[in-house]
């Protein structure tokens, strides 16, 4: 499990709940855990939703896993890398890791294999979208970004 997963799961685990309001989720990250600013907490929430770790259901954020089954390492704190702006390839890989049941090294390996299989004719982001599709991961929200960059045309 990656760092984003532990950060997103922490408010649910700390509050022993399966759902939280957006306000409570962001408050927990910012003020209870003192890990980040409220603006950064909003970005983490968005990253959690985009990667499939969280879903928004009936006005509440819901963790896509049982929080009680998650073992967050003792003394865990997010690194500053969590707050750097992620590229499209990173977001596609996060989606695959969260929903495909494989770790990040395996995702990178599969993307590289896909590129090699197709003679290196594919951009890494396109190969990542194909891998996501093969594993049944919905990365459709990122398709337009990749299409615009690769084709030079707006959708």
C-alpha positions as CSV (number, residue, x, y, z in Angstrom):
1,X,0.0,0.0,0.0
2,X,1.3,3.4,-0.8
3,X,1.6,6.6,1.1
4,X,-1.6,8.2,-0.3
5,X,-3.6,5.2,0.8
6,X,-2.3,5.5,4.4
7,X,-3.0,9.2,4.5
8,X,-6.6,8.9,3.1
9,X,-7.4,5.9,5.4
10,X,-6.1,7.6,8.6
11,X,-9.1,9.9,9.2
12,X,-11.4,6.9,8.9
13,X,-9.3,4.7,11.1
14,X,-8.8,7.5,13.8
15,X,-12.6,8.1,13.9
16,X,-13.5,4.4,13.7
17,X,-16.0,5.1,10.9
18,X,-16.9,4.1,7.4
19,X,-17.9,7.5,6.2
20,X,-17.0,11.1,6.9
21,X,-18.2,14.5,5.6
22,X,-15.7,16.4,3.5
23,X,-15.3,18.9,6.3
24,X,-14.6,16.2,8.9
25,X,-12.1,14.4,6.5
26,X,-10.2,17.6,5.8
27,X,-10.4,18.7,9.5
28,X,-8.9,15.4,10.6
29,X,-5.9,15.7,8.2
30,X,-5.3,19.4,9.0
31,X,-6.1,19.8,12.7
32,X,-6.3,16.4,14.4
33,X,-3.3,14.8,12.7
34,X,-1.6,18.2,11.9
35,X,-0.2,16.7,8.7
36,X,-1.1,19.5,6.2
37,X,-3.0,22.7,5.5
38,X,-6.7,22.6,4.7
39,X,-5.9,23.4,1.1
40,X,-3.5,20.4,0.9
41,X,-6.2,18.2,2.6
42,X,-8.6,19.2,-0.2
43,X,-6.0,18.1,-2.8
44,X,-5.5,14.8,-0.9
45,X,-9.3,14.3,-0.9
46,X,-9.3,14.8,-4.7
47,X,-6.4,12.5,-5.2
48,X,-8.1,9.9,-3.1
49,X,-11.3,10.1,-5.2
50,X,-9.4,10.1,-8.6
51,X,-7.3,7.1,-7.6
52,X,-10.4,5.1,-6.4
53,X,-9.4,4.9,-2.7
54,X,-12.4,7.1,-1.8
55,X,-15.8,7.5,-3.3
56,X,-18.4,10.1,-2.7
57,X,-21.7,8.6,-1.7
58,X,-24.8,10.5,-0.6
59,X,-22.9,13.5,0.5
60,X,-20.2,11.6,2.4
61,X,-16.7,10.4,1.7
62,X,-16.5,6.6,1.9
63,X,-13.3,4.6,2.0
64,X,-13.3,1.7,-0.6
65,X,-12.0,-0.7,2.0
66,X,-12.7,-1.6,5.6
67,X,-10.6,0.8,7.7
68,X,-10.3,-1.6,10.6
69,X,-8.3,-4.0,8.4
70,X,-5.7,-1.4,7.5
71,X,-2.5,-1.4,9.5
72,X,-1.0,2.1,9.3
73,X,2.7,2.0,10.4
74,X,3.4,3.4,13.8
75,X,4.6,7.0,13.7
76,X,3.6,7.3,10.0
77,X,3.6,10.9,8.6
78,X,3.2,11.8,4.9
79,X,6.3,12.9,3.1
80,X,6.5,16.2,1.1
81,X,6.3,14.1,-2.1
82,X,2.7,13.6,-1.5
83,X,2.0,17.2,-2.1
84,X,4.0,17.6,-5.3
85,X,1.8,18.0,-8.4
86,X,1.4,14.6,-10.0
87,X,1.6,14.1,-13.7
88,X,-1.0,12.2,-15.7
89,X,1.1,9.0,-15.8
90,X,1.4,9.1,-12.0
91,X,-2.4,9.5,-11.6
92,X,-3.0,6.6,-14.0
93,X,-0.5,4.4,-12.1
94,X,-2.2,5.4,-8.8
95,X,-5.5,4.3,-10.2
96,X,-4.1,1.0,-11.3
97,X,-2.4,0.4,-7.9
98,X,-5.6,1.2,-6.0
99,X,-8.0,-0.8,-8.2
100,X,-5.9,-3.4,-10.0
101,X,-4.6,-5.3,-7.0
102,X,-0.9,-5.0,-8.0
103,X,2.0,-2.9,-6.6
104,X,3.6,0.1,-8.3
105,X,6.7,-1.9,-9.5
106,X,4.4,-4.4,-11.2
107,X,2.5,-1.5,-12.8
108,X,5.7,0.1,-14.2
109,X,6.8,-3.3,-15.5
110,X,3.5,-3.9,-17.3
111,X,3.6,-0.4,-18.8
112,X,7.1,-1.0,-20.1
113,X,6.1,-4.5,-21.4
114,X,3.2,-2.9,-23.2
115,X,5.5,-0.3,-24.9
116,X,8.0,-3.0,-25.9
117,X,5.3,-5.3,-27.3
118,X,4.1,-2.5,-29.5
119,X,7.5,-1.6,-30.7
120,X,8.0,1.5,-28.6
121,X,5.3,3.3,-30.7
122,X,3.2,4.2,-27.7
123,X,3.7,7.0,-25.3
124,X,4.0,5.8,-21.7
125,X,0.7,7.4,-20.8
126,X,-1.1,5.6,-23.6
127,X,0.5,2.3,-22.6
128,X,-0.6,3.0,-19.0
129,X,-4.2,3.6,-20.1
130,X,-4.1,0.3,-22.0
131,X,-2.8,-1.5,-18.9
132,X,-5.5,0.1,-16.8
133,X,-8.2,-1.0,-19.3
134,X,-6.8,-4.6,-19.3
135,X,-7.0,-4.8,-15.5
136,X,-10.5,-3.3,-15.5
137,X,-9.5,0.0,-13.9
138,X,-11.5,3.0,-14.8
139,X,-9.0,5.7,-15.8
140,X,-11.4,7.3,-18.2
141,X,-11.3,10.6,-16.5
142,X,-7.6,10.9,-17.6
143,X,-8.2,9.9,-21.2
144,X,-8.8,13.4,-22.4
145,X,-5.6,14.8,-20.8
146,X,-3.6,12.0,-22.5
147,X,-5.4,12.5,-25.9
148,X,-4.8,16.2,-25.9
149,X,-1.2,15.9,-25.0
150,X,-0.4,13.1,-27.5
151,X,-2.5,14.4,-30.4
152,X,-2.1,18.1,-29.8
153,X,-5.9,18.5,-30.2
154,X,-8.4,19.6,-27.6
155,X,-11.4,17.3,-27.0
